Amino acid sequence: MLIDKIEMDFGIGLCVLTGETGAGKSMILESLELLSGRRVKTNIRSDNGRKTVITALVEISKYTLIKKVLGDLDINVEDEIIIKRIIDSDGKSKALINDNLVSLTTLKAITSNLFEIHSQFSEQGLLDNSTHMSTLDNFGNYQSELKKLSEAWLEFRAAEKKYVEERSRFEEIKKKREEFEIYYNELKNFEPKKGEFEKLEKKKKILQNSRKINENLNEIINNFIREDPPGIEKLLAKNLLMLNQIRKLLDQTTMTEIEKLDSISYEASEICKTLENFLNQELDHGSLEKIDDRVSDYKKLSQKHSIEPDHLESKLIEIKNNLQLSEESNLNIEKLANKLKDIEKKYLDQSQILSNLRKKNAEVMDNRINAEFPELKLENAKFKTIISDCENTEFGKDKIIFNIKTNPKSKMGEIKSISSGGELCRIALAIKVTAEQERFSTMVFDEVDSGIGGAVSTAVGERLKKLGKKRQVLVVTHSPQVASLGVHHFLVKKKLLNNITSIDVIKIDGHEKTNEIARMLSGKQITNEAIQAAKKLIES
């Protein structure tokens, strides 16, 4: 049996799916679970080589968080999204939202707020313990306190992160402190200065070539000051004397040039003095060894720190700052630790306020849920919310698990331990009617009417309809009482074409709805009495 192609338009309110046993209602439910990110089972895979495609158009106008999550994934959204699951014949699948590929983890995170499926084998709903806290908090309606806790948690986490980072930085510096101190003392004693290495290198080169420098400078100076033959100074002085004797006989241009020669004579004398001073002062052969040692130390230290010799002074300042930073960081850690302690207390105080509210509201909610059970043929069931301590989280320090027992002799246990799908759905119905009337997610119930009938079925239907006043509720049912209360009714039928059995779904109303409820009342043969009873159920 297979689904060739089905289109279903679920409206707001209670939507019922009916049909004979084995008509394929469970396959429609499985399709919704696949859209929720469930793994693909072998019975879903097509055996004709074709792909299985499940698509849903979902309104998300009230889901601001979903819009934000999709926006963060660069998926453009408005008030509707298209969710698609494509399954190949080999079982491999891919998920898309608005034609953008997403992981199954993302799909589950998105649809967990859109669909809530309650059945014996569903991984959603009450079988997921993580939903129990939100159920209790929705019942308690203490949103302002939850907001305060969320703000306190964010402040606490930020302060904790800052403290851990500072502590890690301090520990890193502390490990290197001894090494820093050795380096600092070594460099401090050496006293490196910016530009000194280059000057020393130049001095070293001069001293290493002192003989050639001496020879050349002595000869040059001699060329300036010798008496016989006359040197540069003597020749310039003699020429200037001769020119001054005829100065008045020359034109203005020539006189100007003579003045330049006078300046040249003075500058030549100064150059000679400078060369004499350099020869007498700089060429101190006794300083070569000291300079060579200093240059060698510069090279060793720069190689040790993997920097240029000219950067050693900066390195000394850097190491000094790191040593100071170690002291400052230690003081800062103490301040951050005290601040973190205050912020943590604020968070823990708010967590305790919320914990007290949860315990108080849990008792009220438990009583109301237990009061629902008798009318749902769960008169022996006992529901209890267990609140225990856990690690600090953004939701406080409470761990909340719903426990239940379905007969007086059994022990309290987690809801997921219940074996009966019908019981699980009715328990979920009692909880949802009591605690979550303000939520908007689509709720799906399967086997909710298993093992019940008459007045109990009517009670179940009334509660499903109540849930459907503010949200979409889908229920797979065999109960005429439940079906009669549906705002939208879908009939699931088997059809045989070319020896191939397939599933078809028809939306029915009026006469067709009456006949379907009559069939549910009387069986295959629809009697006049059944039709009258069906009309009465629908009218009432």
DOTORTI-498907 format. One record per residue (C-alpha): residue number from 1; residue in one letter; z, x, y. Coordinates in pm, whole numbers, plus 50000, padded with zeros to 5 digits. Layout:
// residues N
<NUM; "A"; <Z; X; Y>>
...
This chain:
// residues 540
<1; "M"; <50000; 50000; 50000>>
<2; "L"; <49910; 50131; 50344>>
<3; "I"; <49891; 50052; 50711>>
<4; "D"; <49531; 50069; 50828>>
<5; "K"; <49591; 49979; 51192>>
<6; "I"; <49867; 49779; 51357>>
<7; "E"; <49943; 49713; 51722>>
<8; "M"; <50279; 49563; 51819>>
<9; "D"; <50400; 49469; 52166>>
<10; "F"; <50779; 49434; 52159>>
<11; "G"; <50924; 49246; 52453>>
<12; "I"; <51271; 49249; 52601>>
<13; "G"; <51537; 49070; 52403>>
<14; "L"; <51583; 49010; 52031>>
<15; "C"; <51266; 49088; 51830>>
<16; "V"; <51276; 48988; 51463>>
<17; "L"; <51053; 49114; 51183>>
<18; "T"; <51032; 48893; 50875>>
<19; "G"; <50822; 48878; 50561>>
<20; "E"; <50847; 48863; 50189>>
<21; "T"; <51027; 49138; 50001>>
<22; "G"; <50792; 49432; 49964>>
<23; "A"; <50566; 49321; 50249>>
<24; "G"; <50608; 49657; 50425>>
<25; "K"; <50875; 49597; 50688>>
<26; "S"; <51043; 49927; 50595>>
<27; "M"; <50722; 50118; 50672>>
<28; "I"; <50728; 49989; 51028>>
<29; "L"; <51088; 50102; 51054>>
<30; "E"; <50992; 50443; 50914>>
<31; "S"; <50722; 50467; 51182>>
<32; "L"; <50986; 50430; 51451>>
<33; "E"; <51200; 50695; 51283>>
<34; "L"; <50904; 50934; 51277>>
<35; "L"; <50860; 50878; 51650>>
<36; "S"; <51226; 50976; 51680>>
<37; "G"; <51152; 51319; 51529>>
<38; "R"; <51247; 51262; 51166>>
<39; "R"; <51086; 51490; 50907>>
<40; "V"; <50783; 51357; 50720>>
<41; "K"; <50845; 51215; 50371>>
<42; "T"; <50581; 51233; 50100>>
<43; "N"; <50527; 50855; 50096>>
<44; "I"; <50401; 50868; 50456>>
<45; "R"; <50119; 51112; 50384>>
<46; "S"; <49772; 50962; 50358>>
<47; "D"; <49594; 51011; 50023>>
<48; "N"; <49242; 50953; 50160>>
<49; "G"; <49229; 51266; 50376>>
<50; "R"; <49277; 51073; 50700>>
<51; "K"; <49543; 51146; 50958>>
<52; "T"; <49836; 50914; 51020>>
<53; "V"; <49882; 50845; 51392>>
<54; "I"; <50186; 50664; 51535>>
<55; "T"; <50185; 50593; 51908>>
<56; "A"; <50439; 50421; 52134>>
<57; "L"; <50418; 50329; 52501>>
<58; "V"; <50777; 50341; 52628>>
<59; "E"; <50915; 50235; 52965>>
<60; "I"; <51154; 50497; 53109>>
<61; "S"; <51208; 50362; 53463>>
<62; "K"; <51587; 50357; 53408>>
<63; "Y"; <51605; 50697; 53236>>
<64; "T"; <51641; 50950; 53518>>
<65; "L"; <51770; 51218; 53279>>
<66; "I"; <51460; 51189; 53056>>
<67; "K"; <51236; 51216; 53363>>
<68; "K"; <51418; 51534; 53465>>
<69; "V"; <51392; 51689; 53117>>
<70; "L"; <51018; 51614; 53098>>
<71; "G"; <50973; 51742; 53454>>
<72; "D"; <51140; 52070; 53356>>
<73; "L"; <50879; 52094; 53076>>
<74; "D"; <50601; 52045; 53336>>
<75; "I"; <50511; 51708; 53183>>
<76; "N"; <50408; 51464; 53455>>
<77; "V"; <50579; 51126; 53415>>
<78; "E"; <50612; 50802; 53606>>
<79; "D"; <50779; 50490; 53467>>
<80; "E"; <50606; 50499; 53127>>
<81; "I"; <50541; 50769; 52869>>
<82; "I"; <50321; 50782; 52561>>
<83; "I"; <50489; 50928; 52253>>
<84; "K"; <50261; 51024; 51966>>
<85; "R"; <50317; 51165; 51617>>
<86; "I"; <50014; 51286; 51423>>
<87; "I"; <50055; 51360; 51050>>
<88; "D"; <49787; 51540; 50847>>
<89; "S"; <49722; 51455; 50483>>
<90; "D"; <49905; 51775; 50379>>
<91; "G"; <50224; 51658; 50552>>
<92; "K"; <50199; 51885; 50855>>
<93; "S"; <50263; 51706; 51182>>
<94; "K"; <50267; 51750; 51557>>
<95; "A"; <50437; 51556; 51833>>
<96; "L"; <50300; 51482; 52180>>
<97; "I"; <50442; 51329; 52494>>
<98; "N"; <50176; 51227; 52747>>
<99; "D"; <49932; 51441; 52544>>
<100; "N"; <50154; 51749; 52582>>
<101; "L"; <50263; 51920; 52260>>
<102; "V"; <50641; 51923; 52216>>
<103; "S"; <50869; 52051; 51942>>
<104; "L"; <51052; 51810; 51711>>
<105; "T"; <51377; 51928; 51869>>
<106; "T"; <51250; 51819; 52211>>
<107; "L"; <51119; 51493; 52065>>
<108; "K"; <51460; 51419; 51911>>
<109; "A"; <51638; 51503; 52238>>
<110; "I"; <51412; 51264; 52432>>
<111; "T"; <51404; 50976; 52185>>
<112; "S"; <51777; 50991; 52106>>
<113; "N"; <51820; 50818; 52443>>
<114; "L"; <51534; 50573; 52381>>
<115; "F"; <51574; 50459; 52019>>
<116; "E"; <51889; 50390; 51824>>
<117; "I"; <51816; 50311; 51460>>
<118; "H"; <52091; 50169; 51239>>
<119; "S"; <52020; 50174; 50870>>
<120; "Q"; <52172; 50328; 50561>>
<121; "F"; <51939; 50630; 50565>>
<122; "S"; <51885; 50680; 50937>>
<123; "E"; <52000; 51005; 51093>>
<124; "Q"; <52067; 50824; 51419>>
<125; "G"; <52319; 50573; 51543>>
<126; "L"; <52674; 50577; 51412>>
<127; "L"; <52589; 50830; 51139>>
<128; "D"; <52558; 51088; 51418>>
<129; "N"; <52917; 51172; 51513>>
<130; "S"; <52804; 51306; 51851>>
<131; "T"; <52738; 50946; 51964>>
<132; "H"; <53098; 50834; 51909>>
<133; "M"; <53234; 50989; 52229>>
<134; "S"; <52969; 50829; 52450>>
<135; "T"; <53035; 50494; 52280>>
<136; "L"; <53406; 50512; 52363>>
<137; "D"; <53341; 50639; 52716>>
<138; "N"; <53094; 50355; 52782>>
<139; "F"; <53354; 50108; 52667>>
<140; "G"; <53624; 50264; 52886>>
<141; "N"; <53398; 50263; 53194>>
<142; "Y"; <53580; 50553; 53363>>
<143; "Q"; <53265; 50714; 53505>>
<144; "S"; <53439; 50854; 53812>>
<145; "E"; <53682; 51048; 53592>>
<146; "L"; <53394; 51175; 53376>>
<147; "K"; <53219; 51293; 53691>>
<148; "K"; <53533; 51477; 53805>>
<149; "L"; <53557; 51642; 53463>>
<150; "S"; <53191; 51746; 53474>>
<151; "E"; <53241; 51903; 53817>>
<152; "A"; <53560; 52079; 53704>>
<153; "W"; <53381; 52208; 53393>>
<154; "L"; <53089; 52350; 53595>>
<155; "E"; <53333; 52517; 53835>>
<156; "F"; <53534; 52657; 53542>>
<157; "R"; <53224; 52791; 53364>>
<158; "A"; <53096; 52954; 53684>>
<159; "A"; <53433; 53121; 53749>>
<160; "E"; <53457; 53229; 53385>>
<161; "K"; <53106; 53381; 53397>>
<162; "K"; <53188; 53570; 53717>>
<163; "Y"; <53512; 53702; 53565>>
<164; "V"; <53342; 53812; 53242>>
<165; "E"; <53063; 53988; 53433>>
<166; "E"; <53312; 54169; 53657>>
<167; "R"; <53526; 54261; 53358>>
<168; "S"; <53223; 54397; 53174>>
<169; "R"; <53121; 54598; 53480>>
<170; "F"; <53472; 54739; 53513>>
<171; "E"; <53485; 54836; 53144>>
<172; "E"; <53150; 55012; 53178>>
<173; "I"; <53272; 55208; 53480>>
<174; "K"; <53604; 55276; 53309>>
<175; "K"; <53426; 55435; 53012>>
<176; "K"; <53241; 55668; 53246>>
<177; "R"; <53529; 55734; 53485>>
<178; "E"; <53634; 56063; 53324>>
<179; "E"; <53275; 56180; 53328>>
<180; "F"; <53239; 56068; 53691>>
<181; "E"; <53550; 56262; 53790>>
<182; "I"; <53415; 56584; 53633>>
<183; "Y"; <53080; 56540; 53805>>
<184; "Y"; <53245; 56452; 54135>>
<185; "N"; <53472; 56760; 54139>>
<186; "E"; <53185; 56984; 54038>>
<187; "L"; <52957; 56857; 54315>>
<188; "K"; <53236; 56842; 54571>>
<189; "N"; <53317; 57211; 54511>>
<190; "F"; <52949; 57299; 54532>>
<191; "E"; <52907; 57106; 54863>>
<192; "P"; <52531; 57034; 54844>>
<193; "K"; <52356; 56964; 55176>>
<194; "K"; <52030; 56788; 55233>>
<195; "G"; <51752; 57039; 55312>>
<196; "E"; <51962; 57344; 55216>>
<197; "F"; <51774; 57418; 54893>>
<198; "E"; <51440; 57443; 55073>>
<199; "K"; <51588; 57678; 55334>>
<200; "L"; <51742; 57899; 55066>>
<201; "E"; <51412; 57917; 54881>>
<202; "K"; <51245; 58038; 55200>>
<203; "K"; <51516; 58295; 55268>>
<204; "K"; <51494; 58416; 54910>>
<205; "K"; <51118; 58462; 54941>>
<206; "I"; <51163; 58657; 55264>>
<207; "L"; <51424; 58889; 55116>>
<208; "Q"; <51216; 58945; 54805>>
<209; "N"; <50928; 59061; 55031>>
<210; "S"; <51147; 59249; 55279>>
<211; "R"; <50976; 59588; 55236>>
<212; "K"; <50634; 59455; 55324>>
<213; "I"; <50784; 59252; 55609>>
<214; "N"; <50963; 59561; 55747>>
<215; "E"; <50653; 59773; 55733>>
<216; "N"; <50435; 59516; 55904>>
<217; "L"; <50691; 59421; 56168>>
<218; "N"; <50767; 59784; 56257>>
<219; "E"; <50399; 59854; 56300>>
<220; "I"; <50346; 59536; 56505>>
<221; "I"; <50646; 59608; 56730>>
<222; "N"; <50525; 59965; 56773>>
<223; "N"; <50184; 59830; 56879>>
<224; "F"; <50364; 59634; 57152>>
<225; "I"; <50593; 59904; 57298>>
<226; "R"; <50451; 60252; 57221>>
<227; "E"; <50398; 60492; 57510>>
<228; "D"; <50112; 60707; 57381>>
<229; "P"; <49864; 60572; 57331>>
<230; "P"; <49986; 60277; 57542>>
<231; "G"; <50091; 59963; 57351>>
<232; "I"; <50013; 59600; 57430>>
<233; "E"; <50292; 59566; 57689>>
<234; "K"; <50191; 59888; 57871>>
<235; "L"; <49825; 59795; 57875>>
<236; "L"; <49894; 59443; 58004>>
<237; "A"; <50128; 59579; 58278>>
<238; "K"; <49872; 59844; 58384>>
<239; "N"; <49590; 59587; 58398>>
<240; "L"; <49801; 59339; 58597>>
<241; "L"; <49890; 59616; 58849>>
<242; "M"; <49523; 59699; 58899>>
<243; "L"; <49428; 59332; 58938>>
<244; "N"; <49707; 59267; 59190>>
<245; "Q"; <49569; 59551; 59410>>
<246; "I"; <49242; 59360; 59450>>
<247; "R"; <49379; 59003; 59425>>
<248; "K"; <49300; 58918; 59788>>
<249; "L"; <48939; 59027; 59744>>
<250; "L"; <48875; 58783; 59454>>
<251; "D"; <48778; 58411; 59456>>
<252; "Q"; <49021; 58134; 59372>>
<253; "T"; <48897; 58084; 59017>>
<254; "T"; <48946; 58448; 58925>>
<255; "M"; <49293; 58452; 59087>>
<256; "T"; <49393; 58154; 58869>>
<257; "E"; <49284; 58342; 58557>>
<258; "I"; <49487; 58647; 58668>>
<259; "E"; <49796; 58422; 58688>>
<260; "K"; <49734; 58321; 58325>>
<261; "L"; <49726; 58688; 58228>>
<262; "D"; <50062; 58734; 58397>>
<263; "S"; <50203; 58451; 58178>>
<264; "I"; <50047; 58610; 57867>>
<265; "S"; <50219; 58938; 57950>>
<266; "Y"; <50558; 58763; 57966>>
<267; "E"; <50500; 58572; 57639>>
<268; "A"; <50390; 58893; 57464>>
<269; "S"; <50717; 59058; 57567>>
<270; "E"; <50916; 58758; 57432>>
<271; "I"; <50725; 58764; 57102>>
<272; "C"; <50811; 59130; 57063>>
<273; "K"; <51180; 59060; 57120>>
<274; "T"; <51172; 58774; 56863>>
<275; "L"; <51016; 59003; 56603>>
<276; "E"; <51281; 59267; 56674>>
<277; "N"; <51559; 59011; 56634>>
<278; "F"; <51414; 58885; 56302>>
<279; "L"; <51388; 59242; 56178>>
<280; "N"; <51750; 59316; 56269>>
<281; "Q"; <51921; 58986; 56170>>
<282; "E"; <51737; 58810; 55882>>
<283; "L"; <51658; 59101; 55656>>
<284; "D"; <52014; 59144; 55528>>
<285; "H"; <51953; 59275; 55178>>
<286; "G"; <52314; 59215; 55077>>
<287; "S"; <52270; 58832; 55098>>
<288; "L"; <51987; 58815; 54841>>
<289; "E"; <52224; 58798; 54544>>
<290; "K"; <52430; 58519; 54702>>
<291; "I"; <52119; 58318; 54789>>
<292; "D"; <51979; 58366; 54441>>
<293; "D"; <52306; 58240; 54286>>
<294; "R"; <52311; 57937; 54518>>
<295; "V"; <51950; 57848; 54436>>
<296; "S"; <52023; 57886; 54064>>
<297; "D"; <52325; 57651; 54093>>
<298; "Y"; <52112; 57395; 54277>>
<299; "K"; <51858; 57397; 53994>>
<300; "K"; <52120; 57368; 53719>>
<301; "L"; <52297; 57073; 53885>>
<302; "S"; <51976; 56891; 53969>>
<303; "Q"; <51857; 56931; 53610>>
<304; "K"; <52194; 56808; 53483>>
<305; "H"; <52165; 56487; 53686>>
<306; "S"; <51786; 56457; 53642>>
<307; "I"; <51719; 56450; 54015>>
<308; "E"; <51559; 56668; 54279>>
<309; "P"; <51785; 56941; 54430>>
<310; "D"; <51759; 56774; 54769>>
<311; "H"; <51920; 56454; 54625>>
<312; "L"; <52244; 56618; 54507>>
<313; "E"; <52429; 56526; 54825>>
<314; "S"; <52333; 56160; 54773>>
<315; "K"; <52445; 56187; 54410>>
<316; "L"; <52785; 56309; 54523>>
<317; "I"; <52821; 56004; 54749>>
<318; "E"; <52706; 55775; 54467>>
<319; "I"; <52964; 55912; 54221>>
<320; "K"; <53236; 55888; 54485>>
<321; "N"; <53141; 55522; 54544>>
<322; "N"; <53152; 55452; 54168>>
<323; "L"; <53504; 55594; 54150>>
<324; "Q"; <53609; 55378; 54444>>
<325; "L"; <53432; 55083; 54284>>
<326; "S"; <53642; 55127; 53973>>
<327; "E"; <53959; 55080; 54177>>
<328; "E"; <53812; 54791; 54375>>
<329; "S"; <53679; 54627; 54059>>
<330; "N"; <54023; 54643; 53899>>
<331; "L"; <54175; 54468; 54200>>
<332; "N"; <53888; 54217; 54204>>
<333; "I"; <53942; 54140; 53835>>
<334; "E"; <54303; 54049; 53906>>
<335; "K"; <54193; 53816; 54186>>
<336; "L"; <53922; 53658; 53967>>
<337; "A"; <54166; 53620; 53677>>
<338; "N"; <54414; 53435; 53899>>
<339; "K"; <54137; 53218; 54042>>
<340; "L"; <54003; 53145; 53692>>
<341; "K"; <54352; 53047; 53579>>
<342; "D"; <54382; 52797; 53868>>
<343; "I"; <54037; 52650; 53802>>
<344; "E"; <54104; 52628; 53428>>
<345; "K"; <54428; 52441; 53500>>
<346; "K"; <54233; 52198; 53718>>
<347; "Y"; <53984; 52145; 53431>>
<348; "L"; <54260; 52106; 53169>>
<349; "D"; <54451; 51860; 53390>>
<350; "Q"; <54136; 51650; 53430>>
<351; "S"; <54069; 51678; 53056>>
<352; "Q"; <54419; 51548; 52989>>
<353; "I"; <54366; 51256; 53228>>
<354; "L"; <54047; 51169; 53043>>
<355; "S"; <54210; 51219; 52705>>
<356; "N"; <54486; 50975; 52801>>
<357; "L"; <54224; 50722; 52914>>
<358; "R"; <54034; 50764; 52589>>
<359; "K"; <54343; 50710; 52376>>
<360; "K"; <54437; 50402; 52576>>
<361; "N"; <54085; 50254; 52563>>
<362; "A"; <54037; 50352; 52198>>
<363; "E"; <54328; 50129; 52100>>
<364; "V"; <54182; 49835; 52295>>
<365; "M"; <53830; 49896; 52160>>
<366; "D"; <53954; 49926; 51801>>
<367; "N"; <54135; 49592; 51828>>
<368; "R"; <53827; 49419; 51968>>
<369; "I"; <53596; 49567; 51705>>
<370; "N"; <53837; 49469; 51426>>
<371; "A"; <53846; 49117; 51573>>
<372; "E"; <53465; 49097; 51528>>
<373; "F"; <53476; 49184; 51158>>
<374; "P"; <53592; 48855; 51001>>
<375; "E"; <53299; 48656; 51139>>
<376; "L"; <53062; 48925; 51011>>
<377; "K"; <53201; 48901; 50656>>
<378; "L"; <53389; 49225; 50698>>
<379; "E"; <53734; 49069; 50684>>
<380; "N"; <53870; 49356; 50471>>
<381; "A"; <53731; 49628; 50696>>
<382; "K"; <53952; 49830; 50928>>
<383; "F"; <53810; 50038; 51214>>
<384; "K"; <53997; 50320; 51388>>
<385; "T"; <53898; 50581; 51646>>
<386; "I"; <54039; 50925; 51564>>
<387; "I"; <54090; 51153; 51864>>
<388; "S"; <54176; 51516; 51791>>
<389; "D"; <54177; 51840; 51988>>
<390; "C"; <53879; 52072; 51995>>
<391; "E"; <53751; 52364; 52198>>
<392; "N"; <53697; 52306; 52569>>
<393; "T"; <53362; 52145; 52644>>
<394; "E"; <53196; 51969; 52936>>
<395; "F"; <53329; 51644; 52784>>
<396; "G"; <53688; 51765; 52769>>
<397; "K"; <53903; 51885; 52481>>
<398; "D"; <53868; 51574; 52263>>
<399; "K"; <53684; 51536; 51935>>
<400; "I"; <53615; 51169; 51864>>
<401; "I"; <53522; 51039; 51520>>
<402; "F"; <53495; 50675; 51416>>
<403; "N"; <53673; 50609; 51085>>
<404; "I"; <53664; 50298; 50875>>
<405; "K"; <53763; 50151; 50543>>
<406; "T"; <53589; 49845; 50399>>
<407; "N"; <53861; 49730; 50160>>
<408; "P"; <54242; 49744; 50165>>
<409; "K"; <54271; 49991; 49875>>
<410; "S"; <54030; 50250; 50008>>
<411; "K"; <54122; 50533; 50243>>
<412; "M"; <54003; 50574; 50599>>
<413; "G"; <53687; 50786; 50615>>
<414; "E"; <53395; 50864; 50843>>
<415; "I"; <53142; 50585; 50892>>
<416; "K"; <52863; 50793; 50734>>
<417; "S"; <53049; 50771; 50401>>
<418; "I"; <52976; 50396; 50375>>
<419; "S"; <52734; 50329; 50091>>
<420; "S"; <52617; 49978; 50184>>
<421; "G"; <52338; 49962; 50440>>
<422; "G"; <52421; 49600; 50521>>
<423; "E"; <52787; 49681; 50590>>
<424; "L"; <52689; 49979; 50804>>
<425; "C"; <52457; 49769; 51019>>
<426; "R"; <52716; 49493; 51068>>
<427; "I"; <52981; 49750; 51161>>
<428; "A"; <52735; 49904; 51407>>
<429; "L"; <52662; 49557; 51544>>
<430; "A"; <53033; 49488; 51598>>
<431; "I"; <53074; 49822; 51778>>
<432; "K"; <52766; 49778; 51995>>
<433; "V"; <52854; 49423; 52098>>
<434; "T"; <53203; 49539; 52189>>
<435; "A"; <53140; 49876; 52349>>
<436; "E"; <52783; 49932; 52468>>
<437; "Q"; <52644; 49631; 52648>>
<438; "E"; <52545; 49834; 52955>>
<439; "R"; <52308; 50078; 52782>>
<440; "F"; <51930; 50039; 52778>>
<441; "S"; <51808; 50213; 52461>>
<442; "T"; <51610; 50013; 52205>>
<443; "M"; <51832; 49927; 51908>>
<444; "V"; <51691; 49880; 51559>>
<445; "F"; <51885; 49718; 51273>>
<446; "D"; <51779; 49715; 50910>>
<447; "E"; <51955; 49526; 50629>>
<448; "V"; <52196; 49379; 50884>>
<449; "D"; <52199; 49048; 50690>>
<450; "S"; <52226; 49204; 50343>>
<451; "G"; <52464; 49010; 50119>>
<452; "I"; <52552; 48741; 50374>>
<453; "G"; <52435; 48391; 50462>>
<454; "G"; <52524; 48066; 50634>>
<455; "A"; <52777; 48090; 50917>>
<456; "V"; <52804; 48469; 50882>>
<457; "S"; <52428; 48506; 50935>>
<458; "T"; <52454; 48285; 51242>>
<459; "A"; <52737; 48503; 51376>>
<460; "V"; <52524; 48814; 51319>>
<461; "G"; <52226; 48651; 51494>>
<462; "E"; <52435; 48544; 51792>>
<463; "R"; <52562; 48899; 51840>>
<464; "L"; <52213; 49043; 51809>>
<465; "K"; <52091; 48797; 52070>>
<466; "K"; <52383; 48890; 52296>>
<467; "L"; <52284; 49256; 52269>>
<468; "G"; <51926; 49157; 52353>>
<469; "K"; <52016; 49007; 52690>>
<470; "K"; <52001; 49347; 52862>>
<471; "R"; <51805; 49559; 52617>>
<472; "Q"; <51542; 49553; 52347>>
<473; "V"; <51676; 49483; 51998>>
<474; "L"; <51461; 49498; 51683>>
<475; "V"; <51592; 49360; 51356>>
<476; "V"; <51436; 49350; 51010>>
<477; "T"; <51580; 49036; 50854>>
<478; "H"; <51565; 48800; 50559>>
<479; "S"; <51803; 48555; 50725>>
<480; "P"; <51656; 48233; 50869>>
<481; "Q"; <51962; 48200; 51094>>
<482; "V"; <51894; 48543; 51248>>
<483; "A"; <51517; 48486; 51266>>
<484; "S"; <51563; 48152; 51447>>
<485; "L"; <51740; 48330; 51734>>
<486; "G"; <51459; 48580; 51795>>
<487; "V"; <51292; 48578; 52134>>
<488; "H"; <50992; 48749; 51973>>
<489; "H"; <50898; 48699; 51609>>
<490; "F"; <50670; 48924; 51403>>
<491; "L"; <50554; 48829; 51054>>
<492; "V"; <50478; 49121; 50820>>
<493; "K"; <50226; 49030; 50549>>
<494; "K"; <50041; 49198; 50267>>
<495; "K"; <49666; 49154; 50245>>
<496; "L"; <49420; 49252; 49971>>
<497; "L"; <49070; 49367; 50063>>
<498; "N"; <48835; 49547; 49823>>
<499; "N"; <49125; 49597; 49581>>
<500; "I"; <49320; 49781; 49853>>
<501; "T"; <49655; 49638; 49959>>
<502; "S"; <49740; 49687; 50323>>
<503; "I"; <49996; 49567; 50575>>
<504; "D"; <49930; 49334; 50864>>
<505; "V"; <50168; 49221; 51138>>
<506; "I"; <50121; 48895; 51330>>
<507; "K"; <50320; 48776; 51628>>
<508; "I"; <50407; 48412; 51564>>
<509; "D"; <50551; 48126; 51763>>
<510; "G"; <50567; 47747; 51755>>
<511; "H"; <50441; 47592; 51434>>
<512; "E"; <50389; 47932; 51263>>
<513; "K"; <50745; 48036; 51342>>
<514; "T"; <50878; 47707; 51208>>
<515; "N"; <50685; 47751; 50883>>
<516; "E"; <50806; 48110; 50840>>
<517; "I"; <51172; 48010; 50886>>
<518; "A"; <51114; 47719; 50648>>
<519; "R"; <50977; 47964; 50391>>
<520; "M"; <51287; 48179; 50436>>
<521; "L"; <51500; 47869; 50374>>
<522; "S"; <51320; 47727; 50072>>
<523; "G"; <51118; 48008; 49915>>
<524; "K"; <50744; 48011; 49845>>
<525; "Q"; <50705; 47633; 49840>>
<526; "I"; <50774; 47496; 50188>>
<527; "T"; <50925; 47147; 50172>>
<528; "N"; <50954; 46887; 50447>>
<529; "E"; <51329; 46926; 50431>>
<530; "A"; <51293; 47300; 50490>>
<531; "I"; <51064; 47240; 50790>>
<532; "Q"; <51314; 46997; 50941>>
<533; "A"; <51597; 47241; 50879>>
<534; "A"; <51390; 47520; 51040>>
<535; "K"; <51322; 47307; 51348>>
<536; "K"; <51691; 47228; 51376>>
<537; "L"; <51781; 47597; 51353>>
<538; "I"; <51531; 47687; 51626>>
<539; "E"; <51639; 47400; 51854>>
<540; "S"; <52008; 47482; 51818>>
